Amino acid sequence: MQFSGGKRKKLRLTGDQRNVCYPHSLQFYLEPPSESISLIEFESLAIDRVKLLKAVENLGVSYVKGTEPYQSKLENEIRKLKFSFRENLENEYEPRRKDHISHFILRLAYCQSEDLRRWFIQQEMDLLRFRFSILPKDKIQNFLKDSHLHFEAISDEEKSVREPEILASSPSLSGSKMELELESVYKIPFADALDLFRGRKVYLEGGFAYVPLKDIVAIVLNEFRAKLSKALALTARSLPAVQSDERLQPLLNHLSHSYTGQDYSTQKNAGKISLDQIDSLSTKSFPPCMRQLHKALRENHHLRHGGRMQYGLFLKGIGLTLEQALQFWKQEFIRGKMDPDKFDKGYSYNIRHSFGKEGKRTDYTPFSCMKIILTNPPSHGDYHGCPFRHSDPELLKQKLQSYKISPGGIQQILDLVKGTHYQVACQKYFEMIHNVDDCGFSLSHPNQFFFESQRILSGNKDIRKESIQPETPQPKPSVQKAKDASSALACLNSSLEMDMEGLEDYFSE
């Protein structure tokens, strides 16, 4: 892909040539674009792609993925930004070209660190999942072939021979013979279906997995993740050559530093909380991941490294100063019979290091939900991680009961966890402990949970349920629900517009 300051010499392709370039509304982005584009178009495509991925992220933590509200709202966002999303639409060449080039532009911006790569891969996977879910069945085999995924659907005769085993091993079919008759089943090498095998959701025979169409998306997403992860690593190696171009470097840096959400590294609130407040704040405003770490620290007077990093950076983000952090951890460890000198020699350095005062002087940022969920899973004796992702369902149920969550609320949360909607489950927990119908934001960070909680508790956000007053007529439930949904969407759109405003201003300078 080449960039020029002048007008772009546009390729003129017609009919079949265009179809050969982009035969589908979704792609694995296996080949980089080879045409020249202007810097103005480069900027425009980058902005629109970031808007799209930000919308994917916000909708993913506001709605359960795959549900009708999620699908319709994401389709509206894609349509509004003029990206490709459906097969058999007319004049699809430009949207598909835009999708192709903009993806590779953001690879340049988001290959620069592990956190950026993780965020980019997750949003691109969610976007592919949506597009695959609306891909017509008769187009799936061609898409798999064009994406170099050599998965063949088995014949009806072969399917009928293995019908009992496939039905018994595939929960997505609900044991329905009629559903299996209408569903394609793919014969896939065992090594490509490890996630389904791990969850005991697939039939294995002779080194092959027999995967119904409903479950093939898990295989496709795993392949996409592996290919994109490898491609980002290769892009990162060649990045110095791109960054040497003084026209591109500031644009890519601005993209990568601004739009994966707030990192809560700024110390605007430094010193605004005291050590005496932490116990009460932990029960009122801490997310479950930090609440369990605080409880474990108070009970055991010690946390392992993973727990100290996750909890220590969270406390830093909510306003604990370096001096307060040293005092907090030292007091607690000494209660566990640790010698003060041992603490000073073995632990204080790490605390100072996390504040950017030692070593390479990096000012570490608090962990986001995505980082906690996807990296460094806890082992025996650890308390870090995400309770919704890493806890046994029965233990999670007991924990929620101890937090005084109602039985109905616990079941709602467990259902979300079962569907792997961990951030939505945490958002539901937030709404329940704060007695609100709709929190009005998309939860993506433990520190965001804390600050939104404090805003509600201090009366700065008018979303608290009012006490029942008989003399005041209440809206009908259906009307109220519609209002809540509209409020959430309006908040999402407002947040997205604010996020992008600075980027557009920057590019227009």
VOGU-3710 file (C-alpha; in Angstrom, 3 decimals, decimal comma):
1> mqfsggkrkk> 0,000/0,000/0,000  1,457/3,313/-1,063  0,500/6,805/0,057  0,674/10,049/-1,845  -0,164/13,633/-1,111  -1,882/14,202/-4,439  -4,949/12,692/-5,988  -5,223/8,936/-5,972  -5,145/7,206/-9,297  -8,239/5,106/-8,871
11> lrltgdqrnv> -8,376/1,595/-10,245  -11,241/1,165/-12,663  -12,571/-2,335/-12,307  -15,808/-3,612/-13,743  -18,170/-6,492/-13,160  -16,264/-9,750/-12,793  -12,983/-8,008/-11,941  -14,564/-6,409/-8,886  -16,072/-9,723/-7,800  -12,657/-11,369/-8,036
21> cyphslqfyl> -11,152/-8,690/-5,753  -13,810/-8,999/-3,059  -16,063/-12,025/-3,605  -17,562/-11,841/-0,091  -18,836/-9,263/2,381  -16,324/-10,583/4,937  -12,714/-11,656/4,574  -9,644/-12,942/6,388  -7,509/-10,067/5,044  -4,903/-12,480/3,688
31> eppsesisli> -3,533/-10,131/1,016  -2,562/-6,492/1,699  -3,910/-3,816/-0,658  -1,562/-2,882/-3,497  -3,073/0,331/-4,842  -1,971/3,891/-4,091  -4,170/6,100/-1,928  -3,963/9,721/-0,882  -3,167/10,791/2,665  -6,615/12,358/2,878
41> efeslaidrv> -8,251/9,016/2,119  -5,843/7,270/4,492  -7,033/9,527/7,319  -10,697/9,161/6,409  -10,538/5,357/6,258  -8,663/5,192/9,576  -11,252/7,344/11,364  -14,192/5,323/10,060  -12,559/2,002/10,968  -11,868/3,162/14,521
51> kllkavenlg> -15,471/4,369/14,803  -16,666/0,953/13,666  -14,461/-1,017/16,069  -15,376/1,302/18,943  -19,066/0,704/18,184  -18,400/-3,058/18,139  -16,749/-2,793/21,567  -19,488/-0,662/23,115  -22,313/-2,826/21,803  -20,488/-5,968/22,940
61> vsyvkgtepy> -20,552/-4,862/26,584  -24,047/-3,351/26,419  -25,875/-6,267/24,796  -25,468/-10,017/24,653  -23,643/-10,831/21,420  -25,800/-12,590/18,874  -29,128/-11,339/20,243  -31,544/-9,417/18,036  -30,851/-5,973/19,615  -27,091/-6,492/19,267
71> qskleneirk> -27,369/-7,663/15,651  -29,709/-4,863/14,525  -27,744/-2,066/16,221  -24,413/-3,305/14,863  -25,899/-3,597/11,381  -27,101/0,009/11,657  -23,605/1,172/12,670  -21,995/-0,686/9,764  -24,556/0,679/7,330  -24,086/4,223/8,645
81> lkfsfrenle> -20,300/4,051/8,215  -20,700/2,478/4,746  -18,782/-0,752/5,365  -19,689/-4,097/3,806  -21,839/-6,492/5,779  -24,259/-8,458/3,575  -23,941/-10,617/0,475  -25,967/-9,982/-2,680  -26,151/-6,212/-2,213  -25,596/-3,979/-5,221
91> neyeprrkdh> -22,664/-1,558/-5,449  -20,670/-3,420/-2,803  -17,219/-2,918/-4,314  -16,466/0,384/-2,570  -17,660/-0,739/0,911  -15,600/-3,936/0,597  -12,575/-2,032/-0,626  -12,978/0,387/2,279  -13,180/-2,543/4,694  -10,044/-4,126/3,239
101> ishfilrlay> -7,796/-1,054/3,197  -8,957/0,365/6,550  -8,215/-2,942/8,276  -4,597/-2,846/7,101  -4,229/0,810/8,113  -5,243/-0,023/11,678  -2,829/-2,954/11,715  -0,073/-0,339/11,480  -1,507/1,600/14,415  -2,452/-1,300/16,696
111> cqsedlrrwf> 0,559/-3,610/16,315  2,705/-1,475/18,624  1,992/-3,098/22,001  0,406/-6,193/23,501  -2,609/-4,258/24,836  -3,260/-2,584/21,494  -2,983/-5,897/19,631  -5,325/-7,602/22,093  -7,965/-4,878/21,730  -7,729/-4,840/17,924
121> iqqemdllrf> -7,935/-8,637/17,586  -10,961/-8,851/19,902  -12,971/-6,204/18,033  -12,069/-7,631/14,622  -13,132/-11,089/15,798  -16,485/-9,758/17,016  -16,992/-8,000/13,682  -16,189/-11,193/11,770  -18,531/-13,187/14,031  -21,386/-10,828/13,181
131> rfsilpkdki> -20,715/-10,924/9,440  -20,371/-14,713/9,453  -23,670/-15,077/11,329  -25,577/-13,353/8,497  -23,685/-15,058/5,674  -26,119/-17,145/3,561  -25,618/-20,882/3,982  -24,990/-21,392/0,283  -22,051/-18,936/0,442  -20,280/-20,460/3,452
141> qnflkdshlh> -18,407/-23,208/1,605  -17,021/-20,728/-0,950  -15,995/-18,333/1,821  -14,135/-21,107/3,670  -12,365/-22,104/0,460  -11,389/-18,509/-0,376  -10,065/-18,098/3,183  -7,856/-21,196/2,765  -9,926/-23,152/5,304  -10,230/-26,611/3,812
151> feaisdeeks> -13,337/-27,732/5,667  -15,739/-29,849/3,630  -19,366/-30,520/4,501  -20,050/-34,261/4,761  -22,698/-35,953/2,639  -26,232/-36,650/3,890  -25,444/-40,377/3,896  -22,374/-39,901/6,092  -24,365/-37,594/8,361  -27,179/-40,137/8,832
161> vrepeilass> -24,645/-42,855/9,783  -23,277/-40,706/12,609  -26,555/-39,002/13,519  -26,895/-40,360/17,112  -23,303/-39,485/18,038  -23,448/-35,991/16,514  -26,754/-35,192/18,242  -25,477/-36,441/21,604  -22,211/-34,459/21,331  -23,466/-31,132/19,951
171> pslsgskmel> -25,506/-29,043/22,460  -26,215/-26,427/19,786  -28,535/-28,908/18,011  -30,657/-29,466/21,149  -30,995/-33,166/20,267  -33,314/-32,361/17,349  -33,117/-34,795/14,421  -35,044/-32,390/12,234  -32,567/-29,630/12,984  -29,649/-31,901/12,111
181> elesvykipf> -31,269/-32,850/8,792  -31,384/-29,157/7,824  -27,904/-28,383/9,172  -24,607/-28,863/7,350  -21,957/-30,814/9,258  -18,253/-30,287/8,595  -15,434/-32,807/8,970  -12,532/-30,931/10,519  -9,089/-32,066/11,774  -9,186/-32,586/15,517
191> adaldlfrgr> -6,424/-30,042/16,174  -8,572/-27,278/14,664  -11,486/-27,952/17,019  -9,727/-27,915/20,390  -12,003/-25,270/21,915  -15,104/-27,311/21,132  -13,396/-30,460/22,378  -12,365/-28,711/25,597  -16,004/-27,790/26,200  -17,190/-31,306/25,249
201> kvyleggfay> -19,295/-29,855/22,436  -18,218/-31,951/19,462  -18,166/-35,537/18,215  -14,694/-36,989/17,503  -13,874/-39,995/15,344  -10,677/-41,109/13,662  -8,817/-37,878/14,354  -11,607/-35,699/12,957  -14,260/-33,512/14,587  -17,777/-33,471/13,126
211> vplkdivaiv> -18,901/-29,891/13,605  -22,426/-28,576/12,869  -22,711/-25,293/11,000  -23,862/-23,529/14,197  -20,513/-24,335/15,826  -18,245/-23,789/12,823  -17,946/-20,104/13,726  -15,760/-21,048/16,726  -13,315/-22,787/14,382  -13,353/-19,897/11,908
221> lnefraklsk> -12,698/-17,352/14,666  -9,794/-19,381/16,057  -8,196/-19,515/12,619  -8,768/-15,791/12,139  -7,270/-14,979/15,536  -4,163/-17,059/14,859  -3,608/-15,527/11,421  -4,223/-11,951/12,594  -2,020/-12,362/15,665  0,849/-13,614/13,517
231> alaltarslp> 0,287/-10,836/10,972  0,379/-8,146/13,689  3,662/-9,539/15,012  5,160/-9,362/11,517  3,779/-5,843/11,035  5,385/-4,747/14,299  8,786/-5,904/13,030  8,540/-3,789/9,899  7,000/-0,810/11,687  10,273/1,201/11,950
241> avqsderlqp> 10,321/1,529/8,156  6,772/2,908/8,171  7,441/5,228/11,112  10,374/6,748/9,278  7,781/8,407/7,031  7,156/11,719/8,791  3,695/11,967/7,190  2,443/8,744/8,761  4,122/8,544/12,161  2,056/11,229/13,963
251> llnhlshsyt> -1,187/9,870/12,488  -0,472/6,295/13,588  0,667/7,378/17,044  -2,449/9,450/17,565  -4,659/6,549/16,493  -2,954/4,027/18,748  -2,778/6,201/21,842  -6,313/7,519/21,977  -9,049/5,076/21,166  -8,848/1,834/23,090
261> gqdystqkna> -10,653/3,478/25,993  -9,420/5,442/28,964  -6,399/3,847/30,622  -6,858/5,577/34,023  -3,136/6,245/34,251  -3,480/9,959/34,943  -3,289/10,828/38,595  -6,062/13,452/38,636  -7,484/11,840/41,756  -4,148/11,243/43,492
271> gkisldqids> -4,503/11,714/47,213  -8,288/12,127/47,105  -8,942/8,929/49,056  -7,506/7,988/52,422  -6,385/4,549/53,576  -9,226/4,529/56,111  -11,784/4,680/53,301  -10,624/1,598/51,403  -12,565/-0,971/53,467  -15,886/0,821/53,031
281> lstksfppcm> -15,231/1,621/49,373  -14,477/-2,045/48,671  -18,033/-3,074/49,539  -19,760/-0,105/47,903  -17,795/0,721/44,755  -15,236/-1,989/43,953  -15,964/-4,421/41,094  -16,039/-8,093/42,166  -12,491/-8,738/40,897  -11,054/-6,047/43,189
291> rqlhkalren> -13,454/-6,782/46,018  -12,228/-10,377/46,224  -8,590/-9,255/46,112  -9,156/-6,781/48,946  -10,939/-9,423/51,023  -8,136/-11,952/50,434  -5,501/-9,371/51,382  -7,285/-8,488/54,630  -7,763/-12,155/55,550  -4,352/-13,527/54,521
301> hhlrhggrmq> -2,224/-10,366/54,865  -0,547/-11,326/51,605  -1,168/-11,565/47,863  0,917/-13,245/45,211  2,519/-11,220/42,441  -0,431/-11,420/40,011  -2,826/-10,213/42,693  -0,512/-7,419/43,851  -0,129/-6,137/40,283  -3,855/-6,220/39,490
311> yglflkgigl> -4,995/-4,723/42,795  -2,082/-2,331/43,249  -2,562/-0,688/39,860  -6,322/-0,450/40,464  -5,694/1,387/43,759  -3,239/3,650/41,994  -5,899/4,431/39,390  -8,558/5,385/41,946  -6,222/7,855/43,640  -3,730/6,166/45,961
321> tleqalqfwk> -0,395/8,006/45,938  2,962/6,224/46,008  3,433/7,086/49,684  -0,051/5,795/50,538  0,535/2,608/48,533  3,798/1,870/50,344  2,103/2,441/53,711  -0,973/0,363/52,773  0,933/-2,703/51,587  3,538/-2,538/54,348
331> qefirgkmdp> 0,937/-2,337/57,124  -0,950/-5,306/55,725  2,101/-7,510/55,131  3,476/-6,769/58,603  0,171/-7,978/60,061  1,025/-11,277/58,400  4,154/-11,479/60,539  6,487/-10,254/57,795  9,605/-8,480/58,977  9,554/-4,743/57,975
341> dkfdkgysyn> 13,083/-4,989/56,577  12,079/-7,925/54,397  9,195/-5,899/53,006  11,446/-2,920/52,277  13,966/-5,122/50,472  11,587/-7,471/48,653  8,390/-5,554/47,936  8,756/-1,776/48,125  10,894/-1,740/44,969  8,067/-3,376/42,982
351> irhsfgkegk> 5,553/-0,822/44,242  7,839/2,064/43,323  8,458/0,387/39,965  4,709/0,262/39,203  4,533/4,019/39,823  7,355/4,616/37,328  9,954/5,510/39,975  12,344/2,590/39,406  13,775/0,531/36,546  12,842/1,811/33,105
361> rtdytpfscm> 10,545/4,441/34,664  7,389/3,152/32,988  4,214/4,548/34,529  2,114/1,362/34,490  -1,613/1,639/33,847  -4,419/-0,259/35,637  -5,547/-3,467/33,951  -8,628/-3,300/31,708  -11,393/-5,916/31,809  -10,117/-7,429/28,578
371> kiiltnppsh> -6,586/-7,821/29,928  -7,840/-9,416/33,166  -10,122/-11,820/31,313  -7,681/-12,890/28,599  -4,277/-12,993/30,305  -2,568/-14,629/33,290  -5,363/-16,898/34,571  -5,182/-17,555/38,333  -3,884/-20,858/39,672  -4,417/-22,475/43,081
381> gdyhgcpfrh> -3,813/-19,945/45,851  -4,275/-16,937/43,559  -7,066/-14,370/43,900  -6,548/-12,257/40,790  -8,440/-12,610/37,524  -12,124/-12,071/36,734  -14,589/-13,885/39,046  -17,082/-14,185/36,200  -14,459/-15,742/33,916  -12,290/-17,753/36,296
391> sdpellkqkl> -14,577/-18,842/39,169  -16,450/-22,123/39,382  -20,202/-21,374/38,885  -21,112/-22,712/42,340  -18,428/-20,626/44,054  -19,536/-17,580/42,058  -23,119/-18,189/43,180  -22,024/-18,321/46,833  -20,007/-15,130/46,387  -22,976/-13,296/44,872
401> qsykispggi> -25,191/-14,504/47,712  -22,716/-13,056/50,218  -22,987/-9,756/48,311  -26,764/-9,792/48,954  -27,739/-10,226/45,302  -31,299/-11,529/44,906  -31,821/-15,138/43,704  -33,349/-13,872/40,458  -30,417/-11,528/39,919  -27,926/-14,314/40,592
411> qqildlvkgt> -29,590/-16,484/37,974  -29,458/-13,679/35,402  -25,736/-13,227/36,063  -25,029/-16,977/35,907  -26,875/-17,226/32,583  -24,704/-14,438/31,163  -21,565/-16,145/32,482  -22,652/-19,439/30,928  -22,862/-17,639/27,598  -19,319/-16,216/28,179
421> hyqvacqkyf> -20,672/-12,640/28,422  -18,420/-11,760/31,347  -18,417/-7,966/31,038  -22,189/-7,880/30,566  -22,497/-10,015/33,722  -20,350/-7,521/35,636  -22,472/-4,668/34,292  -25,605/-6,483/35,490  -23,977/-6,831/38,929  -23,294/-3,076/38,905
431> emihnvddcg> -26,957/-2,327/38,177  -28,127/-4,621/40,953  -25,896/-3,313/43,739  -26,689/0,289/42,780  -30,410/-0,374/42,353  -30,614/0,990/38,797  -32,440/-0,339/35,750  -29,878/0,841/33,226  -26,388/2,007/34,137  -26,118/4,012/30,907
441> fslshpnqff> -22,516/3,092/30,012  -20,525/0,224/28,530  -18,286/-1,362/31,168  -14,754/-2,088/30,008  -12,516/-1,278/32,994  -12,532/-1,940/36,783  -11,621/1,695/37,452  -14,545/2,789/35,300  -16,779/0,644/37,558  -15,401/2,480/40,598
451> fesqrilsgn> -15,794/6,002/39,224  -19,294/5,360/37,863  -20,267/3,916/41,243  -18,943/6,959/43,059  -20,797/9,234/40,656  -24,086/7,495/41,424  -23,502/7,363/45,179  -22,588/11,051/45,288  -25,781/11,964/43,432  -24,101/13,231/40,266
461> kdirkesiqp> -25,962/10,851/37,987  -29,727/10,721/37,925  -30,269/7,056/37,073  -31,115/5,748/40,521  -34,510/4,100/40,898  -36,929/6,353/42,727  -38,736/5,053/45,760  -42,309/4,042/45,009  -44,711/6,955/45,298  -48,357/5,931/44,737
471> etpqpkpsvq> -49,494/9,427/43,842  -47,099/9,627/40,890  -48,266/7,659/37,836  -45,574/5,234/36,659  -44,931/4,500/32,973  -45,926/1,083/31,718  -43,126/-1,515/31,863  -42,905/-1,780/28,088  -42,620/1,991/27,733  -40,034/2,167/30,503
481> kakdassala> -38,009/-0,613/28,917  -38,033/1,202/25,589  -36,914/4,398/27,303  -34,078/2,537/29,033  -32,914/1,011/25,743  -33,067/4,379/24,017  -31,162/5,954/26,903  -28,420/3,339/26,702  -28,074/3,714/22,941  -28,041/7,496/23,150
491> clnsslemdm> -25,339/7,313/25,802  -23,328/4,890/23,662  -23,569/7,143/20,605  -22,741/10,240/22,643  -19,707/8,540/24,141  -18,527/7,387/20,711  -18,934/10,870/19,225  -16,933/12,402/22,073  -14,203/9,766/21,657  -13,873/10,476/17,938
501> egledyfse> -14,125/14,259/18,113  -10,480/14,721/19,082  -9,305/12,336/16,380  -11,170/14,169/13,621  -9,950/17,532/14,915  -6,404/16,221/14,892  -6,605/15,003/11,309  -8,214/18,248/10,107  -5,403/20,439/11,472
//
